[in-house]
Amino acid sequence: MHDISDLQDNALKLDRIIAEFHKQSDRFNIQIMRFFLNIAARHDRGGATEKELRIPIGILRTTAIRYRQFLGEGGPDGEPGLGLIRVEPDPREPRRYIFRLTKEGLDFADLLLRHFNADGAESPDAVDAKNGLTRRSA
């Protein structure tokens, strides 16, 4: 059995992390968040291949390309990317690409990690008060 305060604390940490993604762009969805987090998780190991990113998340190659454009340098339609990742040819296999974080991506991943490691998430009442909301009585 879990202590309800642990659940509350972790749920609010997760909420703050999701909010940070949405501060970057309101186009972030759960799959793109997972795509970014999987790149971040493999960054210190030299990056991740497209296949290492696609298979665990369950997305198609065409979807991975859209996510690459969104998180990286943008797409052919002129839509700017977020500049959080870079993609380079794999030196061991030229037909394959390696996904890595940019300086901005590392900074963003560090911000997410600070939220994750923060002690004592704010209570729902404190969050509501900060946002000018009052809690309804049951």
N, C-alpha and C positions, 0 to 999 in steps of 0.2 A: 504494500500500500504506500502510495506517495503522499507526502505532506502537501496540502493544498497551497501553502505559501511557495513551495518549490515550483509547482505548476504555474502559479501566477507570475513569479519572477521570470521563469524561462519563457512563458508566453509573451510577456512584455518585452523581453530582450529580442525575441524573434520579430515582434511587431516593429521595434525600432530599426532592426536590420532591414526589414521590408520597406519601411519608410525611407531609409537611405537610398535604396534602389530607385524608389519613385522620385526622390529628389533629383537623381541623375536624369531620369526620363519617365514620363508616365506610360511609355510604351513597354516598359519591363513587365514581363509576365513570369510565372513560376518556371517555365522551361528555360527562358533566357537567364533567369537568376541561377538555375542549376548549371547551365552551360558556363557562365562566368565563374561560378564557384568551383567547378571541376577544372577549369584552366588554372585558377588560383591554387588549387590543391596540388597540382602537378608542376607548378612553376619552378620550384626548387630542384625538381628532378630533370630539368631541361625542357619543360613544356609538355604539351599533349598533342597527339595526332588527332585528326578529325574523327577517325574511327573510335579512338579512346573516349571521345566526347559524345559521339552520336549514340553508340550502342547502349550505355547505361541509362541515358535519358529517354531513349526510344524515339529518336527523331530521324527523319530522312536526310539524305545528303543535301537536297535542295533547301531544307529548313536550316541545316547547319551553315550553309552559304549565306542565307539571310541574316542569321545571328552573327556570323563573322563580320558582315558588312555593318550591321547595327552597332556592335561592340567595338569595331575597328575604325577603318578609315572612311566608311560610307559606301554607298552603292552606285551603280551605273546611272541611276535616275537623278543623281545630284544630291540626294538626301545625305546630309553629313552624318558621320558615325560619332560615337562617343569617345573614341581614342583610348579605350581602356585595354585593348589587346593589339598585338601585332602578329602577323602570320608570315613565316619564313619557310623557304624550301628546306626539307630535311637533308642534311649533308650526307646521310647514309643511304637515302633513297630519294633521288631527285623528283620523282613523280608524287611524292608525299609532302605534306606541309605540317609544320609544327606551330602550335598556338602558344603564345607567351603573353604575359602581362607587360604593358608599357609602364613607365614611371607613374603615370596617372592611375593605371590599373592597380599597381602595387600600393599606392597611397589609398585608393578606395578600399582595397582588400584589408589594409591595416585599420582603416576606420571601422569596417564591419567587425573585425576581430576585437577592437576595443569595446564595441557594444556587446559583443558576445561574452567578453571577460569581465565586464563591469559588475561590480558588487552592488547588490540591492537595487533592483529595478524599481522605478516609481510605482506606487500603488495606483490602481485604476482611479481612485478618488483624486490623487495628486495630478494625474494626467488630465482628468476632466477639469479640475480647477484651473490648471495652466491654460487650458483651451476655452475657458469661460463657460463650461458646462456644469450643470448640477445634476446629480444622480436622482432618479425617481425612486420613490419608496415603493416597495413591493406590495 
